[in-house]
Amino acid sequence: MRAPADNVATAGTRQLQSVTVTGYRAVMPGPRPRGDHALTPAERSAAYRERRKAAGGKQAWVRDPAAAPTKPLVVVKYRRLADRRSKPAKWQDAVETLLDVLDEYQAWRDNLPAALADSAIADRLDEVLALRDLVDQLAAAELPKGFGRD
């Protein structure tokens, strides 16, 4: 009868080793055991549930909740589309926007109740509406075309 090798588990001990008949040690697949013996499936499931509970709904694959990253791993940045309009087109759009806003202020002033006709609101609306002449001058401005096209 052969004597057991010193790296082979003897009766009564729970060491995790894989030894073939020839005595050579083989590497066991999977993660290393945390204790002196491999966990049963029930113990592994219980440990997994405990890690999930300790994480509190955070990333369950991190064993230590304090080691979890504080910011997302992927940051999506949206680029703003380039404004490809010409400068005169931008100017015209800005003037049209100003005229639209002035029209809204004019409608507000026209629909102002009689009780507010002499109030501070009416005075401020009149000051804003006085800018219509300046906006008309902006619309009539002749802009440079550039590149020798003037």
Protein Blocks (a to p, Z undefined) as FASTA:
>chain_A
ZZddfkbccehiacdcdddfkopacddedjddfblbdcdfklmmmmmmmmmmmnnopafk
bmblklpcfbdfbdcdddddddfbdfklmmmmmmmmmmmmmmmmmmmmmmpcfklmmmmk
lmmmmmmmmmmmmmmmmmmpccdebjoiZZ
